[in-house]
Structures are given as structure tokens and as C-alpha cells.
Amino acid sequence: MLIIGIAGGTGSGKTTVVRKIVERLPAGEVVLLPQDSYYKDSSHLPLEERLEINFDHPESIEFDLLTKHLKELRKGHSVEQPIYSYLTCTRADETITVNPRDVVIVEGILVLCNPELRKMMDLKVFVDADPDDRLIRVINRDIVERGRSVNKVMERYEQTVKPMHQQFIEPTKRYADLIIPQGGNNHIAIDILTKYIENNLNKK
């Protein structure tokens, strides 16, 4: 099993990179473990407090469960991946059954922050992008997908997203084996990454 970690700032294009890699590989070869599924359940908090959760801090992630699931997949066992809702900031009662595959991609802004998780990765990737480009994507995404106002998005970016990026996410770039500038638009880097995966699959 090949385990690849893909990190980068909010709105850097990580999801696009993952999608393009999956599209280029044989169907059924890759399974994705998104960090976003492992945000801690906050159903015990009032809704007002849930809406103020700092999603860009490592403590918001249940890394113990994520690493446990990755270990189980590596052993050949299926896992039940949580389903997390940004709208309610809670986990659903349902889960998604994830079966082991030859390639497991762990994707999220903070996946290179956790030392135990990093040790399990065969390849660590950091998707880089200009801060202005990331901000535009964050605004579009949070308004459309998460129902937030422009003012709320900008306030959150200034107070949380930007400082957390500088404190926790940007420093993890030093752990990356491969840095992909310009996110999903960097076709050469995506080709290199895809070729690396294909070569490792062929060795097996």
C-alpha cells in the first residue's frame, strides 16, 4: 500500500490535485481519506459556539481516529469513515465504509502537522498557491457551500484562516517531498506525482 499525504492552505487547490490524480489512475486503485471527515464532533455545544469553531487549528481534528483508520487500512481491514457537516458542525450518525486500496491519499490543510501521521506517509506533498488566489477561492466556497456572508468570510479569514495558516500550515511545507505551486493548474507536477504512483504500483 502506498500512502500519500497532500497538504496546503485553504483554497490552494488540493482537492483539484487529488481529483486529477484519481482521474489518471485505474479505477479502484485509489481511496481518499479527507481530513475534513475527522473534525471533532461538536453536537454537545450550542449552535452559536459551533459556528465559532477554529477549523484551522490542529486541535480541531481527531488525529487519533485518522491514524487508527490508516493503520487498519494498511492491515487490509475496512474502516467506517465519519461524515462531517460544516453547516451544523456535527458528525452524522451514518458513516462511509472505506475499503483498503493500493493507494491511500490523506488530504487536508493540517495532515502534515501530525508527526505520527507523517511517519506513515510514503510521499508528502504540499500544494502551494498565492494568498490572493486562495482568498478568492475561500470566499467563493464558503458563500456557496457553507452559507456564509462575504463579511463573515472576510472576518474569519483575517482573524482565523490567515494567522492559523502562518502558524501551523505554512511551516509544514518543510516536511514535503514535493511542492506543487499553482495547485491544480500545475500539470507538470501532477504528471510527476502520477508517474511516481504508477511506478510504485508497477513494482508491486
Secondary structure, DSSP 8 states (H G I E B T S, - for coil): -EEEEEEE-TTSSHHHHHHHHHHHS-TTSEEEEEGGGGB---TTS-HHHHTT--TTSGGGB-HHHHHHHHHHHHTT--EEEEEEETTTTEEEEEEEEE---SEEEEESTTTTT-HHHHHH-SEEEEEE--HHHHHHHHHHHHHHHH---HHHHHHHIIIIIHHHIIIIIGGGGGG-SEEEETGGG-HHHHHHHHHHHHHHHHH-
